[in-house]
Amino acid sequence: MTDAQNTSPESGQMPEPSDTVLKAKRKKALVFVALILIIAAILYALWSLFFNHSVSTDNAYVGAETASITSMVNGQVEQVSVSDTQSVKQGQLLVRVDNRDAQIAVAQAQAELMKAKRQYKQTQANSSALNSQVFVSDDGIHSAEAQVAKAKTELNKAQDDLSRRLKLSVSGAISKEELSTAQSAVNNAQAGFDLAQAGLAQAQSSQKAAQSTLAANEALILGSNETSTPDVLIAQARLKQAMLDLERTEIKAPFDGVITRRNIQVGQRVAAGSVLMMLVPMNKLYVDANFKESQLAKVKAGQNVILTSDLYGDEVEFHGKVVGFSGGTGSAFALIPAQNATGNWIKVVQRLPVRIVLDPQELMEHPLRVGLSMEAKINLASK
């Protein structure tokens, strides 16, 4: 009896498979694995070509261009009309600063403006007076010229009389006393002539002085009127500044929003530039979605985005658009940026913030708050 015949089912031992059977089974297994891989590759290719039209991330947060409400004037806080979490409308009064000092400044500026206008009128009147002085000085010059001519005539007459007496004195026809009298007359006539010339020079100098003063006075008002003269314009500018400071004692909301971080109380003294509170525009929120760098190859500005918030869950969807990308990754703008030039460097996939604007109408229906978590899904097929 052979070994094969000695082996029976009753003995409980199974016959060992031959090498051919094992190879056949192994080949079938490998073919099966290869088939699975090929099917997976085909499915991935189909998904990439026809179904891979979106990228998503849950690393997204709500943000807003918040406004710092600051005081533009110095003074004591007289009234605070809002509190934290309160919704306000554009133009609503937030804080009132004591305006009595500002009112005094306005009154002083108004007085300075009136003074400047009166000084302009006075300058105009001075021009008229100086112009009259110039005309009067003409008469004075004419009178002085006449005096010079008269003195000249008297001098010539006295000189002629002296010349005749000198001729007569040779023959002894006149006395020495008469000759001396004639000489004195010439001297007096010469002095009168010199005095008349000095009077003429003085009249001419007075006219030049009056003309110079008139020219200087005219230069102050030349090409201007009561409302355009430099002194009046300066006074008007100071009045506008004083009125602006008075207006700034009432601090109003620049837009609709919600008050947060209020740190001002009634009676507190504030300085210009002090931050009083923050105002968040609830209808102008955006989302900064931090996508991996490997997801951004096909992301472009203008593509549509569907967002959901942890606040409302998946039942409420927000619709937005991509408006741009940050200038760098979060780690690049960190206070202490990562230094990769080290021996223990490990590559970490970076994330780039993508700015997404939200629909204001949807924000009115379902308000969000700054800092809330969002999930963003960008439709890569949209234009």
C-alpha positions in Angstrom: 0.0 0.0 0.0 1.3 3.5 -1.0 1.6 6.6 1.3 -1.3 8.2 -0.6 -3.4 5.2 0.1 -2.4 5.2 3.8 -3.7 8.8 4.2 -7.4 8.7 4.9 -9.9 11.3 5.9 -10.4 9.5 9.1 -6.8 10.1 10.2 -7.6 14.0 10.4 -4.7 15.1 8.3 -5.1 17.1 5.0 -2.8 16.6 2.1 -0.2 19.5 1.6 -0.7 21.6 -1.5 1.8 21.4 -4.2 4.1 24.3 -5.3 2.0 24.8 -8.4 -1.1 25.4 -6.5 0.6 27.9 -4.2 2.0 29.8 -7.2 -1.4 29.9 -8.8 -3.1 31.3 -5.7 -0.3 33.9 -5.2 -0.7 35.0 -8.9 -4.4 35.4 -8.4 -3.9 37.5 -5.3 -1.4 39.8 -7.1 -3.7 40.2 -10.0 -6.6 41.1 -7.7 -4.4 43.7 -5.8 -3.2 45.1 -9.2 -6.8 45.3 -10.4 -7.8 47.2 -7.2 -5.0 49.7 -7.7 -5.9 50.3 -11.3 -9.6 50.8 -10.4 -8.5 53.2 -7.6 -6.3 55.2 -10.0 -9.1 55.4 -12.6 -11.5 56.6 -9.9 -9.1 59.2 -8.7 -8.5 60.4 -12.2 -12.2 60.7 -12.8 -12.7 62.5 -9.5 -9.8 64.9 -10.3 -11.2 65.6 -13.8 -14.9 65.9 -13.2 -15.6 66.2 -9.5 -12.6 67.9 -7.8 -14.1 71.5 -8.1 -13.7 72.7 -4.6 -11.3 73.2 -1.7 -12.4 73.6 1.9 -11.0 74.4 5.3 -12.4 74.8 8.8 -9.5 77.1 9.8 -11.5 80.2 9.1 -12.6 83.1 11.4 -14.9 86.1 11.1 -13.2 89.5 11.1 -14.2 93.2 10.6 -12.6 96.6 10.0 -13.4 97.9 13.5 -13.3 101.6 14.2 -11.6 103.1 17.2 -13.8 105.9 18.6 -11.4 108.6 19.8 -11.7 112.1 21.2 -10.5 114.9 19.0 -10.6 117.5 21.8 -9.4 117.8 25.4 -12.0 118.1 28.1 -14.2 116.4 30.7 -16.7 113.7 29.7 -20.2 115.1 30.3 -22.3 112.3 29.0 -21.9 108.7 27.8 -24.9 107.5 25.9 -24.0 103.9 25.0 -22.6 100.7 26.7 -20.9 97.5 25.6 -22.9 95.2 23.3 -25.3 98.0 22.3 -26.2 98.4 18.7 -26.0 102.0 17.3 -26.9 103.7 14.1 -24.8 106.1 12.0 -24.8 109.6 13.5 -26.1 108.5 16.9 -24.5 110.3 19.9 -22.0 108.2 21.7 -20.1 110.6 24.0 -20.5 114.3 24.9 -17.5 116.3 26.2 -18.0 119.5 28.2 -18.2 122.2 25.5 -18.0 125.4 27.5 -14.3 126.0 26.7 -15.1 125.4 23.0 -17.9 127.9 23.1 -15.5 130.6 24.6 -13.0 129.8 21.9 -15.8 130.3 19.2 -16.7 133.7 20.8 -13.1 134.8 20.8 -12.6 133.8 17.1 -15.8 135.7 16.2 -14.4 138.8 17.9 -11.1 138.4 16.1 -12.9 138.2 12.8 -14.9 141.4 13.5 -11.7 143.1 14.5 -9.9 142.1 11.3 -12.8 143.4 9.2 -12.8 146.7 11.1 -9.0 147.0 10.6 -9.5 146.5 6.8 -12.1 149.4 6.8 -9.6 151.5 8.8 -6.9 150.7 6.3 -9.2 151.8 3.5 -9.9 155.1 5.4 -6.2 155.7 5.9 -5.7 155.3 2.2 -8.2 158.0 1.6 -6.6 160.3 4.2 -3.1 159.7 2.8 -4.3 160.3 -0.7 -5.7 163.7 0.5 -2.3 164.4 2.1 -0.6 163.8 -1.2 -2.9 166.3 -2.9 -2.4 168.8 -0.1 1.4 168.4 -0.4 1.1 169.4 -4.1 -0.3 172.7 -3.0 2.4 173.1 -0.4 5.0 172.5 -3.1 3.5 175.1 -5.4 3.4 177.6 -2.5 7.1 176.8 -1.7 8.0 177.2 -5.3 6.3 180.6 -5.4 8.2 181.6 -2.2 11.5 180.5 -3.9 10.6 182.6 -7.0 9.8 185.6 -4.8 13.0 185.2 -2.8 15.0 184.9 -6.0 13.5 188.1 -7.3 14.2 190.0 -4.1 17.8 188.6 -4.1 18.3 189.8 -7.7 16.9 193.2 -6.9 19.1 193.6 -3.8 22.1 192.5 -5.8 21.4 195.0 -8.5 21.0 197.8 -5.9 24.3 196.8 -4.4 26.0 196.8 -7.8 24.8 200.3 -8.6 25.9 201.6 -5.2 29.3 200.1 -5.6 29.8 202.0 -8.8 28.7 205.2 -7.2 30.9 204.7 -4.2 34.0 205.0 -6.4 33.1 208.6 -7.1 32.0 209.2 -3.6 28.4 209.9 -4.6 27.0 207.7 -1.7 28.0 207.2 1.8 29.6 204.2 3.3 26.5 203.7 5.5 24.2 203.5 2.4 26.6 201.0 0.8 26.5 198.9 4.0 22.8 199.0 4.0 22.7 197.7 0.5 25.1 194.9 1.4 22.9 193.9 4.3 19.8 193.9 2.0 21.6 191.5 -0.3 22.5 189.3 2.6 19.0 189.3 3.9 17.6 188.5 0.4 20.1 185.6 0.1 19.0 184.2 3.5 15.4 184.5 2.4 16.2 182.7 -0.8 17.9 179.9 1.0 15.0 179.6 3.4 12.5 179.4 0.6 14.6 176.7 -1.1 14.7 174.7 2.2 10.9 175.1 2.5 10.5 173.8 -1.0 12.8 170.8 -0.3 10.8 170.1 2.9 7.5 170.2 1.0 8.8 167.8 -1.6 10.1 165.4 1.1 6.7 165.6 2.9 5.0 164.6 -0.4 7.4 161.7 -0.9 6.8 160.5 2.6 3.0 160.7 2.1 3.3 158.9 -1.2 5.4 156.1 0.4 2.9 155.7 3.3 0.0 155.6 0.8 1.8 152.9 -1.2 2.5 150.8 1.9 -1.1 151.2 3.0 -2.4 150.3 -0.5 -0.3 147.2 -0.5 -2.2 145.9 2.5 -5.5 146.0 0.7 -4.4 145.7 -3.0 -6.5 143.1 -4.9 -8.7 142.2 -1.9 -11.9 143.2 -0.2 -13.4 142.9 3.2 -13.8 139.2 2.9 -10.6 138.2 1.1 -7.9 140.2 2.9 -5.3 138.0 4.6 -6.1 139.1 8.1 -9.8 138.4 7.6 -9.0 135.0 6.0 -6.8 134.0 9.0 -9.6 135.1 11.4 -12.1 133.1 9.4 -9.9 130.0 9.5 -9.6 130.3 13.3 -13.3 130.7 13.6 -13.9 127.5 11.5 -11.4 125.7 13.7 -13.1 126.8 16.9 -16.5 125.8 15.5 -15.1 122.4 14.4 -13.7 121.9 18.0 -17.1 122.8 19.4 -18.7 120.3 17.0 -16.2 117.6 18.0 -17.3 117.8 21.6 -20.2 115.6 20.5 -18.8 112.2 19.4 -21.1 110.3 17.0 -21.1 106.9 15.5 -19.5 106.9 12.0 -21.5 103.9 10.8 -24.0 101.3 12.0 -22.4 98.8 14.4 -22.1 97.3 17.9 -20.2 99.0 20.7 -17.4 97.0 22.4 -14.5 97.7 24.7 -16.0 100.8 26.2 -13.4 102.3 28.6 -14.8 105.8 29.4 -16.9 107.1 32.3 -18.8 110.3 33.0 -16.5 112.8 34.7 -13.3 111.4 33.3 -11.0 113.8 31.6 -9.9 112.8 28.1 -7.1 114.1 25.9 -7.2 114.4 22.1 -6.5 111.0 20.6 -7.7 109.0 23.6 -9.5 105.8 22.5 -12.9 105.7 24.2 -14.5 102.6 22.7 -14.6 100.3 19.6 -17.3 100.1 17.0 -17.8 96.9 15.0 -19.7 97.1 11.7 -21.9 94.1 11.8 -23.1 94.4 8.1 -19.5 94.6 6.8 -17.9 91.4 8.1 -15.5 89.2 6.3 -13.8 85.9 6.8 -10.1 85.1 6.7 -9.9 81.4 5.7 -6.4 79.9 6.2 -6.0 77.4 3.3 -3.0 75.1 3.0 -0.5 76.2 0.3 -1.2 73.0 -1.6 -4.9 74.0 -2.0 -4.4 77.4 -3.5 -3.2 76.5 -7.1 -6.6 77.1 -8.6 -8.1 79.6 -6.1 -8.6 83.0 -7.7 -10.3 86.3 -6.7 -14.0 86.4 -7.5 -14.7 82.7 -7.0 -17.9 81.9 -5.0 -17.6 80.5 -1.5 -20.1 78.7 0.7 -19.6 79.1 4.4 -21.1 77.6 7.5 -20.8 78.8 11.1 -20.5 76.8 14.3 -23.0 79.3 15.7 -25.9 78.3 13.4 -24.7 74.9 12.2 -24.9 73.4 8.8 -28.5 74.4 8.3 -27.6 78.1 7.7 -25.2 78.7 4.7 -23.5 82.0 4.0 -22.5 83.0 0.5 -19.4 85.0 -0.2 -16.7 85.8 -2.7 -12.9 85.6 -2.7 -11.5 89.1 -2.8 -7.8 88.5 -2.3 -4.9 86.8 -0.6 -2.7 87.9 2.3 0.8 89.2 1.5 2.4 86.3 3.4 1.7 83.3 5.6 0.8 83.6 9.2 4.2 82.4 10.4 5.9 85.0 8.1 4.2 87.8 10.0 4.5 86.3 13.4 6.2 88.4 16.2 9.1 85.9 16.2 9.2 84.4 12.7 10.3 80.8 12.3 14.0 80.4 11.4 14.3 77.4 9.1 18.1 77.7 8.6 18.7 75.2 11.4 20.0 71.6 11.5 16.7 70.2 12.9 14.4 71.7 10.3 11.2 69.9 9.7 8.9 70.9 6.8 5.5 72.1 7.9 2.7 72.8 5.4 2.1 76.5 5.6 -1.3 78.2 5.5 -2.1 81.4 3.6 -5.1 83.7 4.7 -7.7 84.2 2.0 -10.1 87.1 2.4 -13.7 86.3 1.7 -16.5 89.0 1.8 -20.0 88.0 3.0 -23.4 89.0 1.8 -24.7 91.9 3.9 -28.3 90.7 3.5 -27.5 87.3 4.9 -25.6 89.0 7.8 -28.7 91.0 8.6 -30.8 87.8 8.7 -28.2 85.8 10.7 -25.8 88.1 12.5 -22.2 87.0 13.2 -19.6 88.2 15.6 -15.9 88.9 15.1 -13.8 85.9 15.9 -16.4 83.2 15.3 -15.2 80.0 13.7 -16.4 79.3 10.1 -16.0 76.5 7.5 -15.3 77.7 4.0 -15.7 75.8 0.7 -14.5 77.5 -2.4 -16.1 76.6 -5.8 -13.1 76.4 -8.1 -15.3 76.1 -11.2 -16.9 79.5 -10.6 -15.5 82.6 -12.3 
